[in-house]
Amino acid sequence: MSTGKGKKRLRNIPVLYNDLKKKRGVMLTDAAWHSVQDLALKNNISASEYLERLIRKHCITGD
């Protein structure tokens, strides 16, 4: 999947997905959060984008 680099970002226009992202809250243990941060860093993406990709890989088809 593309990282969206080089694409001009415009307010309220999705770049990577068909929908806009919205602020959400997730409760995780410190150990889980640090694992997410480490894995995101290794993939050169944000923790938010790492979780998005993980969930889409396992739960969402066609996107």
Backbone as XML, in Angstrom:
<?xml version="1.0"?>
<chain id="A" units="angstrom">
  <residue number="1" name="MET">
    <atom name="N" x="0.840" y="-1.175" z="0.000"/>
    <atom name="CA" x="0.000" y="0.000" z="0.000"/>
    <atom name="C" x="0.878" y="1.229" z="0.000"/>
  </residue>
  <residue number="2" name="SER">
    <atom name="N" x="0.442" y="2.245" z="-0.710"/>
    <atom name="CA" x="1.150" y="3.506" z="-0.760"/>
    <atom name="C" x="1.118" y="4.203" z="0.587"/>
  </residue>
  <residue number="3" name="THR">
    <atom name="N" x="2.125" y="5.000" z="0.847"/>
    <atom name="CA" x="2.154" y="5.773" z="2.086"/>
    <atom name="C" x="1.535" y="7.143" z="1.897"/>
  </residue>
  <residue number="4" name="GLY">
    <atom name="N" x="1.185" y="7.483" z="0.675"/>
    <atom name="CA" x="0.598" y="8.784" z="0.414"/>
    <atom name="C" x="1.640" y="9.883" z="0.270"/>
  </residue>
  <residue number="5" name="LYS">
    <atom name="N" x="2.908" y="9.522" z="0.323"/>
    <atom name="CA" x="3.956" y="10.542" z="0.182"/>
    <atom name="C" x="3.900" y="11.126" z="-1.221"/>
  </residue>
  <residue number="6" name="GLY">
    <atom name="N" x="4.041" y="12.432" z="-1.282"/>
    <atom name="CA" x="3.998" y="13.112" z="-2.567"/>
    <atom name="C" x="2.605" y="13.548" z="-2.961"/>
  </residue>
  <residue number="7" name="LYS">
    <atom name="N" x="1.612" y="13.126" z="-2.208"/>
    <atom name="CA" x="0.237" y="13.547" z="-2.490"/>
    <atom name="C" x="-0.074" y="14.785" z="-1.663"/>
  </residue>
  <residue number="8" name="LYS">
    <atom name="N" x="-0.667" y="15.777" z="-2.306"/>
    <atom name="CA" x="-1.036" y="16.992" z="-1.589"/>
    <atom name="C" x="-2.186" y="16.680" z="-0.653"/>
  </residue>
  <residue number="9" name="ARG">
    <atom name="N" x="-2.028" y="17.059" z="0.600"/>
    <atom name="CA" x="-3.055" y="16.822" z="1.607"/>
    <atom name="C" x="-4.009" y="18.003" z="1.645"/>
  </residue>
  <residue number="10" name="LEU">
    <atom name="N" x="-5.284" y="17.727" z="1.478"/>
    <atom name="CA" x="-6.314" y="18.753" z="1.571"/>
    <atom name="C" x="-7.266" y="18.394" z="2.696"/>
  </residue>
  <residue number="11" name="ARG">
    <atom name="N" x="-7.713" y="19.399" z="3.430"/>
    <atom name="CA" x="-8.608" y="19.179" z="4.556"/>
    <atom name="C" x="-9.889" y="18.472" z="4.093"/>
  </residue>
  <residue number="12" name="ASN">
    <atom name="N" x="-10.294" y="17.493" z="4.858"/>
    <atom name="CA" x="-11.527" y="16.729" z="4.620"/>
    <atom name="C" x="-11.536" y="15.951" z="3.314"/>
  </residue>
  <residue number="13" name="ILE">
    <atom name="N" x="-10.346" y="15.623" z="2.781"/>
    <atom name="CA" x="-10.232" y="14.788" z="1.586"/>
    <atom name="C" x="-9.325" y="13.615" z="1.934"/>
  </residue>
  <residue number="14" name="PRO">
    <atom name="N" x="-9.862" y="12.387" z="1.940"/>
    <atom name="CA" x="-9.031" y="11.228" z="2.307"/>
    <atom name="C" x="-7.916" y="10.991" z="1.291"/>
  </residue>
  <residue number="15" name="VAL">
    <atom name="N" x="-6.768" y="10.525" z="1.793"/>
    <atom name="CA" x="-5.622" y="10.274" z="0.922"/>
    <atom name="C" x="-5.390" y="8.775" z="0.762"/>
  </residue>
  <residue number="16" name="LEU">
    <atom name="N" x="-5.317" y="8.043" z="1.873"/>
    <atom name="CA" x="-4.979" y="6.623" z="1.796"/>
    <atom name="C" x="-6.198" y="5.707" z="1.714"/>
  </residue>
  <residue number="17" name="TYR">
    <atom name="N" x="-7.318" y="6.146" z="2.244"/>
    <atom name="CA" x="-8.503" y="5.292" z="2.323"/>
    <atom name="C" x="-9.714" y="6.034" z="1.776"/>
  </residue>
  <residue number="18" name="ASN">
    <atom name="N" x="-10.829" y="5.332" z="1.659"/>
    <atom name="CA" x="-12.052" y="5.947" z="1.148"/>
    <atom name="C" x="-12.731" y="6.835" z="2.175"/>
  </residue>
  <residue number="19" name="ASP">
    <atom name="N" x="-12.396" y="6.679" z="3.427"/>
    <atom name="CA" x="-13.011" y="7.446" z="4.501"/>
    <atom name="C" x="-11.969" y="8.318" z="5.183"/>
  </residue>
  <residue number="20" name="LEU">
    <atom name="N" x="-12.457" y="9.409" z="5.790"/>
    <atom name="CA" x="-11.585" y="10.231" z="6.619"/>
    <atom name="C" x="-11.377" y="9.554" z="7.957"/>
  </residue>
  <residue number="21" name="LYS">
    <atom name="N" x="-10.212" y="9.746" z="8.518"/>
    <atom name="CA" x="-9.969" y="9.234" z="9.866"/>
    <atom name="C" x="-10.581" y="10.201" z="10.872"/>
  </residue>
  <residue number="22" name="LYS">
    <atom name="N" x="-11.043" y="9.647" z="11.982"/>
    <atom name="CA" x="-11.605" y="10.438" z="13.069"/>
    <atom name="C" x="-10.856" y="10.093" z="14.346"/>
  </residue>
  <residue number="23" name="LYS">
    <atom name="N" x="-10.814" y="11.035" z="15.258"/>
    <atom name="CA" x="-10.151" y="10.789" z="16.532"/>
    <atom name="C" x="-10.950" y="9.765" z="17.320"/>
  </residue>
  <residue number="24" name="ARG">
    <atom name="N" x="-10.279" y="8.741" z="17.808"/>
    <atom name="CA" x="-10.889" y="7.664" z="18.593"/>
    <atom name="C" x="-10.063" y="7.445" z="19.845"/>
  </residue>
  <residue number="25" name="GLY">
    <atom name="N" x="-10.617" y="6.729" z="20.777"/>
    <atom name="CA" x="-9.882" y="6.384" z="21.983"/>
    <atom name="C" x="-9.791" y="4.882" z="22.136"/>
  </residue>
  <residue number="26" name="VAL">
    <atom name="N" x="-8.620" y="4.399" z="22.467"/>
    <atom name="CA" x="-8.391" y="2.976" z="22.684"/>
    <atom name="C" x="-7.609" y="2.837" z="23.979"/>
  </residue>
  <residue number="27" name="MET">
    <atom name="N" x="-8.027" y="1.926" z="24.814"/>
    <atom name="CA" x="-7.298" y="1.699" z="26.056"/>
    <atom name="C" x="-6.429" y="0.457" z="25.905"/>
  </residue>
  <residue number="28" name="LEU">
    <atom name="N" x="-5.135" y="0.620" z="26.165"/>
    <atom name="CA" x="-4.169" y="-0.467" z="26.056"/>
    <atom name="C" x="-3.287" y="-0.478" z="27.292"/>
  </residue>
  <residue number="29" name="THR">
    <atom name="N" x="-2.738" y="-1.633" z="27.608"/>
    <atom name="CA" x="-1.740" y="-1.687" z="28.672"/>
    <atom name="C" x="-0.481" y="-0.987" z="28.169"/>
  </residue>
  <residue number="30" name="ASP">
    <atom name="N" x="0.392" y="-0.614" z="29.088"/>
    <atom name="CA" x="1.655" y="0.013" z="28.691"/>
    <atom name="C" x="2.466" y="-0.915" z="27.788"/>
  </residue>
  <residue number="31" name="ALA">
    <atom name="N" x="2.467" y="-2.199" z="28.113"/>
    <atom name="CA" x="3.236" y="-3.159" z="27.309"/>
    <atom name="C" x="2.715" y="-3.212" z="25.872"/>
  </residue>
  <residue number="32" name="ALA">
    <atom name="N" x="1.401" y="-3.252" z="25.713"/>
    <atom name="CA" x="0.809" y="-3.301" z="24.372"/>
    <atom name="C" x="1.101" y="-2.010" z="23.609"/>
  </residue>
  <residue number="33" name="TRP">
    <atom name="N" x="0.960" y="-0.856" z="24.286"/>
    <atom name="CA" x="1.196" y="0.432" z="23.626"/>
    <atom name="C" x="2.649" y="0.548" z="23.173"/>
  </residue>
  <residue number="34" name="HIS">
    <atom name="N" x="3.579" y="0.126" z="24.006"/>
    <atom name="CA" x="4.989" y="0.196" z="23.623"/>
    <atom name="C" x="5.287" y="-0.739" z="22.452"/>
  </residue>
  <residue number="35" name="SER">
    <atom name="N" x="4.621" y="-1.872" z="22.415"/>
    <atom name="CA" x="4.793" y="-2.793" z="21.282"/>
    <atom name="C" x="4.273" y="-2.167" z="19.992"/>
  </residue>
  <residue number="36" name="VAL">
    <atom name="N" x="3.120" y="-1.525" z="20.066"/>
    <atom name="CA" x="2.553" y="-0.844" z="18.888"/>
    <atom name="C" x="3.513" y="0.242" z="18.421"/>
  </residue>
  <residue number="37" name="GLN">
    <atom name="N" x="4.021" y="1.030" z="19.346"/>
    <atom name="CA" x="4.949" y="2.105" z="18.983"/>
    <atom name="C" x="6.223" y="1.550" z="18.351"/>
  </residue>
  <residue number="38" name="ASP">
    <atom name="N" x="6.770" y="0.483" z="18.903"/>
    <atom name="CA" x="7.984" y="-0.127" z="18.357"/>
    <atom name="C" x="7.749" y="-0.676" z="16.953"/>
  </residue>
  <residue number="39" name="LEU">
    <atom name="N" x="6.639" y="-1.380" z="16.771"/>
    <atom name="CA" x="6.334" y="-1.948" z="15.460"/>
    <atom name="C" x="6.062" y="-0.863" z="14.425"/>
  </residue>
  <residue number="40" name="ALA">
    <atom name="N" x="5.401" y="0.196" z="14.838"/>
    <atom name="CA" x="5.134" y="1.316" z="13.930"/>
    <atom name="C" x="6.451" y="1.966" z="13.515"/>
  </residue>
  <residue number="41" name="LEU">
    <atom name="N" x="7.343" y="2.173" z="14.461"/>
    <atom name="CA" x="8.639" y="2.775" z="14.172"/>
    <atom name="C" x="9.430" y="1.924" z="13.182"/>
  </residue>
  <residue number="42" name="LYS">
    <atom name="N" x="9.404" y="0.611" z="13.356"/>
    <atom name="CA" x="10.117" y="-0.294" z="12.446"/>
    <atom name="C" x="9.545" y="-0.233" z="11.030"/>
  </residue>
  <residue number="43" name="ASN">
    <atom name="N" x="8.246" y="0.103" z="10.926"/>
    <atom name="CA" x="7.600" y="0.205" z="9.621"/>
    <atom name="C" x="7.538" y="1.643" z="9.098"/>
  </residue>
  <residue number="44" name="ASN">
    <atom name="N" x="8.176" y="2.554" z="9.821"/>
    <atom name="CA" x="8.217" y="3.974" z="9.431"/>
    <atom name="C" x="6.834" y="4.588" z="9.254"/>
  </residue>
  <residue number="45" name="ILE">
    <atom name="N" x="5.912" y="4.226" z="10.140"/>
    <atom name="CA" x="4.567" y="4.791" z="10.122"/>
    <atom name="C" x="4.168" y="5.156" z="11.552"/>
  </residue>
  <residue number="46" name="SER">
    <atom name="N" x="3.074" y="5.871" z="11.674"/>
    <atom name="CA" x="2.593" y="6.249" z="13.001"/>
    <atom name="C" x="1.917" y="5.057" z="13.673"/>
  </residue>
  <residue number="47" name="ALA">
    <atom name="N" x="1.761" y="5.152" z="14.978"/>
    <atom name="CA" x="1.063" y="4.098" z="15.718"/>
    <atom name="C" x="-0.371" y="3.982" z="15.216"/>
  </residue>
  <residue number="48" name="SER">
    <atom name="N" x="-0.994" y="5.111" z="14.930"/>
    <atom name="CA" x="-2.360" y="5.121" z="14.407"/>
    <atom name="C" x="-2.449" y="4.366" z="13.080"/>
  </residue>
  <residue number="49" name="GLU">
    <atom name="N" x="-1.521" y="4.655" z="12.176"/>
    <atom name="CA" x="-1.531" y="3.994" z="10.870"/>
    <atom name="C" x="-1.192" y="2.513" z="11.014"/>
  </residue>
  <residue number="50" name="TYR">
    <atom name="N" x="-0.314" y="2.164" z="11.949"/>
    <atom name="CA" x="-0.002" y="0.753" z="12.189"/>
    <atom name="C" x="-1.255" y="-0.004" z="12.612"/>
  </residue>
  <residue number="51" name="LEU">
    <atom name="N" x="-2.001" y="0.549" z="13.569"/>
    <atom name="CA" x="-3.233" y="-0.099" z="14.022"/>
    <atom name="C" x="-4.263" y="-0.186" z="12.898"/>
  </residue>
  <residue number="52" name="GLU">
    <atom name="N" x="-4.372" y="0.865" z="12.098"/>
    <atom name="CA" x="-5.296" y="0.880" z="10.954"/>
    <atom name="C" x="-4.985" y="-0.274" z="10.004"/>
  </residue>
  <residue number="53" name="ARG">
    <atom name="N" x="-3.726" y="-0.418" z="9.660"/>
    <atom name="CA" x="-3.324" y="-1.478" z="8.724"/>
    <atom name="C" x="-3.523" y="-2.865" z="9.326"/>
  </residue>
  <residue number="54" name="LEU">
    <atom name="N" x="-3.213" y="-3.013" z="10.612"/>
    <atom name="CA" x="-3.389" y="-4.292" z="11.284"/>
    <atom name="C" x="-4.862" y="-4.713" z="11.266"/>
  </residue>
  <residue number="55" name="ILE">
    <atom name="N" x="-5.731" y="-3.796" z="11.584"/>
    <atom name="CA" x="-7.163" y="-4.095" z="11.612"/>
    <atom name="C" x="-7.683" y="-4.366" z="10.210"/>
  </residue>
  <residue number="56" name="ARG">
    <atom name="N" x="-7.284" y="-3.551" z="9.251"/>
    <atom name="CA" x="-7.750" y="-3.762" z="7.876"/>
    <atom name="C" x="-7.264" y="-5.103" z="7.333"/>
  </residue>
  <residue number="57" name="LYS">
    <atom name="N" x="-6.047" y="-5.477" z="7.674"/>
    <atom name="CA" x="-5.484" y="-6.741" z="7.191"/>
    <atom name="C" x="-6.308" y="-7.941" z="7.685"/>
  </residue>
  <residue number="58" name="HIS">
    <atom name="N" x="-6.804" y="-7.863" z="8.908"/>
    <atom name="CA" x="-7.503" y="-8.980" z="9.509"/>
    <atom name="C" x="-9.016" y="-8.920" z="9.392"/>
  </residue>
  <residue number="59" name="CYS">
    <atom name="N" x="-9.578" y="-7.753" z="9.164"/>
    <atom name="CA" x="-11.036" y="-7.632" z="9.278"/>
    <atom name="C" x="-11.742" y="-7.049" z="8.068"/>
  </residue>
  <residue number="60" name="ILE">
    <atom name="N" x="-11.076" y="-6.244" z="7.291"/>
    <atom name="CA" x="-11.747" y="-5.526" z="6.209"/>
    <atom name="C" x="-11.256" y="-6.054" z="4.875"/>
  </residue>
  <residue number="61" name="THR">
    <atom name="N" x="-12.185" y="-6.335" z="3.983"/>
    <atom name="CA" x="-11.806" y="-6.818" z="2.650"/>
    <atom name="C" x="-12.124" y="-5.770" z="1.608"/>
  </residue>
  <residue number="62" name="GLY">
    <atom name="N" x="-11.397" y="-5.801" z="0.520"/>
    <atom name="CA" x="-11.678" y="-4.943" z="-0.607"/>
    <atom name="C" x="-11.140" y="-3.533" z="-0.536"/>
  </residue>
  <residue number="63" name="ASP">
    <atom name="N" x="-10.352" y="-3.196" z="0.487"/>
    <atom name="CA" x="-9.832" y="-1.827" z="0.562"/>
    <atom name="C" x="-8.334" y="-1.840" z="0.592"/>
  </residue>
</chain>
